[in-house]
Amino acid sequence: MKKLIVIFITVALVMSIYILAYAQSPEGASQGKISIDQRKAKIISAIDGRINSLQELKGCVSAAQTQDDLRKCRAKFEQERKELWEERKEQRGK
């Protein structure tokens, strides 16, 4: 019976230390420090960037005179989108 109590107390202490360590980690701390306004601003900024990119594509397509011009517009847009995706992938990895 005493061994069971000692094991239970040991497990409880280990879990407490683990929880405290997680709460003080950079990942746990950063989640609590980012306000809703900061998150909204970041999301709105990303949306504005996408809107600008699509408006540029629209202008390029409108100005295109040949099929080759359309292909160039599409290739440019796809390249920009790929670079943005890679950038976001690196940010998520951090």
Chimera marker file (.cmm) of the C-alpha trace (Angstrom):
<marker_set name="trace">
<marker id="1" x="0.000" y="0.000" z="0.000" r="1" g="1" b="0" radius="0.5"/>
<marker id="2" x="2.814" y="2.402" z="0.871" r="1" g="1" b="0" radius="0.5"/>
<marker id="3" x="4.544" y="1.646" z="-2.443" r="1" g="1" b="0" radius="0.5"/>
<marker id="4" x="1.374" y="2.537" z="-4.318" r="1" g="1" b="0" radius="0.5"/>
<marker id="5" x="1.115" y="5.869" z="-2.493" r="1" g="1" b="0" radius="0.5"/>
<marker id="6" x="4.790" y="6.646" z="-3.207" r="1" g="1" b="0" radius="0.5"/>
<marker id="7" x="4.324" y="5.814" z="-6.897" r="1" g="1" b="0" radius="0.5"/>
<marker id="8" x="1.208" y="7.974" z="-7.079" r="1" g="1" b="0" radius="0.5"/>
<marker id="9" x="2.959" y="10.936" z="-5.433" r="1" g="1" b="0" radius="0.5"/>
<marker id="10" x="5.977" y="10.530" z="-7.726" r="1" g="1" b="0" radius="0.5"/>
<marker id="11" x="3.792" y="10.497" z="-10.825" r="1" g="1" b="0" radius="0.5"/>
<marker id="12" x="1.891" y="13.540" z="-9.571" r="1" g="1" b="0" radius="0.5"/>
<marker id="13" x="5.147" y="15.449" z="-9.016" r="1" g="1" b="0" radius="0.5"/>
<marker id="14" x="6.506" y="14.529" z="-12.441" r="1" g="1" b="0" radius="0.5"/>
<marker id="15" x="3.268" y="15.630" z="-14.104" r="1" g="1" b="0" radius="0.5"/>
<marker id="16" x="3.324" y="18.915" z="-12.169" r="1" g="1" b="0" radius="0.5"/>
<marker id="17" x="6.875" y="19.635" z="-13.288" r="1" g="1" b="0" radius="0.5"/>
<marker id="18" x="5.984" y="18.779" z="-16.882" r="1" g="1" b="0" radius="0.5"/>
<marker id="19" x="2.964" y="21.097" z="-16.840" r="1" g="1" b="0" radius="0.5"/>
<marker id="20" x="4.990" y="23.951" z="-15.339" r="1" g="1" b="0" radius="0.5"/>
<marker id="21" x="7.767" y="23.473" z="-17.887" r="1" g="1" b="0" radius="0.5"/>
<marker id="22" x="5.265" y="23.535" z="-20.747" r="1" g="1" b="0" radius="0.5"/>
<marker id="23" x="3.594" y="26.680" z="-19.430" r="1" g="1" b="0" radius="0.5"/>
<marker id="24" x="6.952" y="28.467" z="-19.336" r="1" g="1" b="0" radius="0.5"/>
<marker id="25" x="8.121" y="27.300" z="-22.765" r="1" g="1" b="0" radius="0.5"/>
<marker id="26" x="8.341" y="29.871" z="-25.587" r="1" g="1" b="0" radius="0.5"/>
<marker id="27" x="5.490" y="28.194" z="-27.470" r="1" g="1" b="0" radius="0.5"/>
<marker id="28" x="3.150" y="28.228" z="-24.499" r="1" g="1" b="0" radius="0.5"/>
<marker id="29" x="4.111" y="31.753" z="-23.503" r="1" g="1" b="0" radius="0.5"/>
<marker id="30" x="3.772" y="33.214" z="-26.997" r="1" g="1" b="0" radius="0.5"/>
<marker id="31" x="0.240" y="31.919" z="-27.374" r="1" g="1" b="0" radius="0.5"/>
<marker id="32" x="-0.857" y="33.782" z="-24.275" r="1" g="1" b="0" radius="0.5"/>
<marker id="33" x="0.850" y="37.061" z="-25.237" r="1" g="1" b="0" radius="0.5"/>
<marker id="34" x="-0.645" y="37.481" z="-28.716" r="1" g="1" b="0" radius="0.5"/>
<marker id="35" x="-3.845" y="39.458" z="-28.434" r="1" g="1" b="0" radius="0.5"/>
<marker id="36" x="-6.866" y="39.043" z="-30.641" r="1" g="1" b="0" radius="0.5"/>
<marker id="37" x="-6.161" y="42.455" z="-32.208" r="1" g="1" b="0" radius="0.5"/>
<marker id="38" x="-2.663" y="41.353" z="-33.210" r="1" g="1" b="0" radius="0.5"/>
<marker id="39" x="-4.001" y="38.150" z="-34.743" r="1" g="1" b="0" radius="0.5"/>
<marker id="40" x="-6.700" y="40.060" z="-36.631" r="1" g="1" b="0" radius="0.5"/>
<marker id="41" x="-4.126" y="42.539" z="-37.948" r="1" g="1" b="0" radius="0.5"/>
<marker id="42" x="-1.901" y="39.704" z="-39.171" r="1" g="1" b="0" radius="0.5"/>
<marker id="43" x="-4.797" y="37.957" z="-40.929" r="1" g="1" b="0" radius="0.5"/>
<marker id="44" x="-6.019" y="41.195" z="-42.522" r="1" g="1" b="0" radius="0.5"/>
<marker id="45" x="-2.498" y="41.935" z="-43.729" r="1" g="1" b="0" radius="0.5"/>
<marker id="46" x="-2.305" y="38.516" z="-45.389" r="1" g="1" b="0" radius="0.5"/>
<marker id="47" x="-5.711" y="39.029" z="-47.020" r="1" g="1" b="0" radius="0.5"/>
<marker id="48" x="-4.648" y="42.450" z="-48.337" r="1" g="1" b="0" radius="0.5"/>
<marker id="49" x="-1.522" y="40.864" z="-49.814" r="1" g="1" b="0" radius="0.5"/>
<marker id="50" x="-3.597" y="38.255" z="-51.621" r="1" g="1" b="0" radius="0.5"/>
<marker id="51" x="-6.014" y="40.897" z="-52.897" r="1" g="1" b="0" radius="0.5"/>
<marker id="52" x="-3.115" y="42.973" z="-54.276" r="1" g="1" b="0" radius="0.5"/>
<marker id="53" x="-1.637" y="39.931" z="-55.972" r="1" g="1" b="0" radius="0.5"/>
<marker id="54" x="-4.965" y="39.040" z="-57.583" r="1" g="1" b="0" radius="0.5"/>
<marker id="55" x="-5.484" y="42.640" z="-58.737" r="1" g="1" b="0" radius="0.5"/>
<marker id="56" x="-2.062" y="42.573" z="-60.396" r="1" g="1" b="0" radius="0.5"/>
<marker id="57" x="-2.989" y="39.317" z="-62.130" r="1" g="1" b="0" radius="0.5"/>
<marker id="58" x="-6.289" y="40.805" z="-63.260" r="1" g="1" b="0" radius="0.5"/>
<marker id="59" x="-4.502" y="43.838" z="-64.716" r="1" g="1" b="0" radius="0.5"/>
<marker id="60" x="-1.970" y="41.644" z="-66.483" r="1" g="1" b="0" radius="0.5"/>
<marker id="61" x="-4.691" y="39.445" z="-67.978" r="1" g="1" b="0" radius="0.5"/>
<marker id="62" x="-6.709" y="42.489" z="-69.066" r="1" g="1" b="0" radius="0.5"/>
<marker id="63" x="-3.666" y="43.956" z="-70.812" r="1" g="1" b="0" radius="0.5"/>
<marker id="64" x="-2.700" y="40.684" z="-72.532" r="1" g="1" b="0" radius="0.5"/>
<marker id="65" x="-2.903" y="40.724" z="-76.327" r="1" g="1" b="0" radius="0.5"/>
<marker id="66" x="-1.876" y="37.168" z="-77.154" r="1" g="1" b="0" radius="0.5"/>
<marker id="67" x="-2.119" y="33.694" z="-75.718" r="1" g="1" b="0" radius="0.5"/>
<marker id="68" x="1.581" y="33.913" z="-74.878" r="1" g="1" b="0" radius="0.5"/>
<marker id="69" x="0.932" y="37.058" z="-72.818" r="1" g="1" b="0" radius="0.5"/>
<marker id="70" x="-1.727" y="35.177" z="-70.850" r="1" g="1" b="0" radius="0.5"/>
<marker id="71" x="0.707" y="32.340" z="-70.175" r="1" g="1" b="0" radius="0.5"/>
<marker id="72" x="3.303" y="34.825" z="-68.908" r="1" g="1" b="0" radius="0.5"/>
<marker id="73" x="0.749" y="36.397" z="-66.563" r="1" g="1" b="0" radius="0.5"/>
<marker id="74" x="-0.223" y="33.012" z="-65.216" r="1" g="1" b="0" radius="0.5"/>
<marker id="75" x="3.404" y="31.907" z="-64.783" r="1" g="1" b="0" radius="0.5"/>
<marker id="76" x="4.273" y="35.115" z="-62.929" r="1" g="1" b="0" radius="0.5"/>
<marker id="77" x="1.284" y="34.729" z="-60.621" r="1" g="1" b="0" radius="0.5"/>
<marker id="78" x="2.069" y="31.079" z="-59.918" r="1" g="1" b="0" radius="0.5"/>
<marker id="79" x="5.706" y="31.941" z="-59.135" r="1" g="1" b="0" radius="0.5"/>
<marker id="80" x="4.652" y="34.663" z="-56.682" r="1" g="1" b="0" radius="0.5"/>
<marker id="81" x="2.191" y="32.294" z="-55.043" r="1" g="1" b="0" radius="0.5"/>
<marker id="82" x="4.859" y="29.601" z="-54.722" r="1" g="1" b="0" radius="0.5"/>
<marker id="83" x="7.317" y="32.047" z="-53.118" r="1" g="1" b="0" radius="0.5"/>
<marker id="84" x="4.642" y="33.196" z="-50.661" r="1" g="1" b="0" radius="0.5"/>
<marker id="85" x="3.812" y="29.585" z="-49.822" r="1" g="1" b="0" radius="0.5"/>
<marker id="86" x="7.493" y="28.818" z="-49.162" r="1" g="1" b="0" radius="0.5"/>
<marker id="87" x="7.805" y="31.902" z="-46.956" r="1" g="1" b="0" radius="0.5"/>
<marker id="88" x="4.772" y="30.904" z="-44.895" r="1" g="1" b="0" radius="0.5"/>
<marker id="89" x="6.056" y="27.351" z="-44.654" r="1" g="1" b="0" radius="0.5"/>
<marker id="90" x="9.315" y="28.641" z="-43.148" r="1" g="1" b="0" radius="0.5"/>
<marker id="91" x="7.390" y="30.812" z="-40.674" r="1" g="1" b="0" radius="0.5"/>
<marker id="92" x="5.295" y="27.859" z="-39.534" r="1" g="1" b="0" radius="0.5"/>
<marker id="93" x="8.422" y="25.754" z="-39.088" r="1" g="1" b="0" radius="0.5"/>
<marker id="94" x="9.876" y="28.176" z="-36.545" r="1" g="1" b="0" radius="0.5"/>
<link id1="1" id2="2" r="1" g="1" b="0" radius="0.2"/>
<link id1="2" id2="3" r="1" g="1" b="0" radius="0.2"/>
<link id1="3" id2="4" r="1" g="1" b="0" radius="0.2"/>
<link id1="4" id2="5" r="1" g="1" b="0" radius="0.2"/>
<link id1="5" id2="6" r="1" g="1" b="0" radius="0.2"/>
<link id1="6" id2="7" r="1" g="1" b="0" radius="0.2"/>
<link id1="7" id2="8" r="1" g="1" b="0" radius="0.2"/>
<link id1="8" id2="9" r="1" g="1" b="0" radius="0.2"/>
<link id1="9" id2="10" r="1" g="1" b="0" radius="0.2"/>
<link id1="10" id2="11" r="1" g="1" b="0" radius="0.2"/>
<link id1="11" id2="12" r="1" g="1" b="0" radius="0.2"/>
<link id1="12" id2="13" r="1" g="1" b="0" radius="0.2"/>
<link id1="13" id2="14" r="1" g="1" b="0" radius="0.2"/>
<link id1="14" id2="15" r="1" g="1" b="0" radius="0.2"/>
<link id1="15" id2="16" r="1" g="1" b="0" radius="0.2"/>
<link id1="16" id2="17" r="1" g="1" b="0" radius="0.2"/>
<link id1="17" id2="18" r="1" g="1" b="0" radius="0.2"/>
<link id1="18" id2="19" r="1" g="1" b="0" radius="0.2"/>
<link id1="19" id2="20" r="1" g="1" b="0" radius="0.2"/>
<link id1="20" id2="21" r="1" g="1" b="0" radius="0.2"/>
<link id1="21" id2="22" r="1" g="1" b="0" radius="0.2"/>
<link id1="22" id2="23" r="1" g="1" b="0" radius="0.2"/>
<link id1="23" id2="24" r="1" g="1" b="0" radius="0.2"/>
<link id1="24" id2="25" r="1" g="1" b="0" radius="0.2"/>
<link id1="25" id2="26" r="1" g="1" b="0" radius="0.2"/>
<link id1="26" id2="27" r="1" g="1" b="0" radius="0.2"/>
<link id1="27" id2="28" r="1" g="1" b="0" radius="0.2"/>
<link id1="28" id2="29" r="1" g="1" b="0" radius="0.2"/>
<link id1="29" id2="30" r="1" g="1" b="0" radius="0.2"/>
<link id1="30" id2="31" r="1" g="1" b="0" radius="0.2"/>
<link id1="31" id2="32" r="1" g="1" b="0" radius="0.2"/>
<link id1="32" id2="33" r="1" g="1" b="0" radius="0.2"/>
<link id1="33" id2="34" r="1" g="1" b="0" radius="0.2"/>
<link id1="34" id2="35" r="1" g="1" b="0" radius="0.2"/>
<link id1="35" id2="36" r="1" g="1" b="0" radius="0.2"/>
<link id1="36" id2="37" r="1" g="1" b="0" radius="0.2"/>
<link id1="37" id2="38" r="1" g="1" b="0" radius="0.2"/>
<link id1="38" id2="39" r="1" g="1" b="0" radius="0.2"/>
<link id1="39" id2="40" r="1" g="1" b="0" radius="0.2"/>
<link id1="40" id2="41" r="1" g="1" b="0" radius="0.2"/>
<link id1="41" id2="42" r="1" g="1" b="0" radius="0.2"/>
<link id1="42" id2="43" r="1" g="1" b="0" radius="0.2"/>
<link id1="43" id2="44" r="1" g="1" b="0" radius="0.2"/>
<link id1="44" id2="45" r="1" g="1" b="0" radius="0.2"/>
<link id1="45" id2="46" r="1" g="1" b="0" radius="0.2"/>
<link id1="46" id2="47" r="1" g="1" b="0" radius="0.2"/>
<link id1="47" id2="48" r="1" g="1" b="0" radius="0.2"/>
<link id1="48" id2="49" r="1" g="1" b="0" radius="0.2"/>
<link id1="49" id2="50" r="1" g="1" b="0" radius="0.2"/>
<link id1="50" id2="51" r="1" g="1" b="0" radius="0.2"/>
<link id1="51" id2="52" r="1" g="1" b="0" radius="0.2"/>
<link id1="52" id2="53" r="1" g="1" b="0" radius="0.2"/>
<link id1="53" id2="54" r="1" g="1" b="0" radius="0.2"/>
<link id1="54" id2="55" r="1" g="1" b="0" radius="0.2"/>
<link id1="55" id2="56" r="1" g="1" b="0" radius="0.2"/>
<link id1="56" id2="57" r="1" g="1" b="0" radius="0.2"/>
<link id1="57" id2="58" r="1" g="1" b="0" radius="0.2"/>
<link id1="58" id2="59" r="1" g="1" b="0" radius="0.2"/>
<link id1="59" id2="60" r="1" g="1" b="0" radius="0.2"/>
<link id1="60" id2="61" r="1" g="1" b="0" radius="0.2"/>
<link id1="61" id2="62" r="1" g="1" b="0" radius="0.2"/>
<link id1="62" id2="63" r="1" g="1" b="0" radius="0.2"/>
<link id1="63" id2="64" r="1" g="1" b="0" radius="0.2"/>
<link id1="64" id2="65" r="1" g="1" b="0" radius="0.2"/>
<link id1="65" id2="66" r="1" g="1" b="0" radius="0.2"/>
<link id1="66" id2="67" r="1" g="1" b="0" radius="0.2"/>
<link id1="67" id2="68" r="1" g="1" b="0" radius="0.2"/>
<link id1="68" id2="69" r="1" g="1" b="0" radius="0.2"/>
<link id1="69" id2="70" r="1" g="1" b="0" radius="0.2"/>
<link id1="70" id2="71" r="1" g="1" b="0" radius="0.2"/>
<link id1="71" id2="72" r="1" g="1" b="0" radius="0.2"/>
<link id1="72" id2="73" r="1" g="1" b="0" radius="0.2"/>
<link id1="73" id2="74" r="1" g="1" b="0" radius="0.2"/>
<link id1="74" id2="75" r="1" g="1" b="0" radius="0.2"/>
<link id1="75" id2="76" r="1" g="1" b="0" radius="0.2"/>
<link id1="76" id2="77" r="1" g="1" b="0" radius="0.2"/>
<link id1="77" id2="78" r="1" g="1" b="0" radius="0.2"/>
<link id1="78" id2="79" r="1" g="1" b="0" radius="0.2"/>
<link id1="79" id2="80" r="1" g="1" b="0" radius="0.2"/>
<link id1="80" id2="81" r="1" g="1" b="0" radius="0.2"/>
<link id1="81" id2="82" r="1" g="1" b="0" radius="0.2"/>
<link id1="82" id2="83" r="1" g="1" b="0" radius="0.2"/>
<link id1="83" id2="84" r="1" g="1" b="0" radius="0.2"/>
<link id1="84" id2="85" r="1" g="1" b="0" radius="0.2"/>
<link id1="85" id2="86" r="1" g="1" b="0" radius="0.2"/>
<link id1="86" id2="87" r="1" g="1" b="0" radius="0.2"/>
<link id1="87" id2="88" r="1" g="1" b="0" radius="0.2"/>
<link id1="88" id2="89" r="1" g="1" b="0" radius="0.2"/>
<link id1="89" id2="90" r="1" g="1" b="0" radius="0.2"/>
<link id1="90" id2="91" r="1" g="1" b="0" radius="0.2"/>
<link id1="91" id2="92" r="1" g="1" b="0" radius="0.2"/>
<link id1="92" id2="93" r="1" g="1" b="0" radius="0.2"/>
<link id1="93" id2="94" r="1" g="1" b="0" radius="0.2"/>
</marker_set>
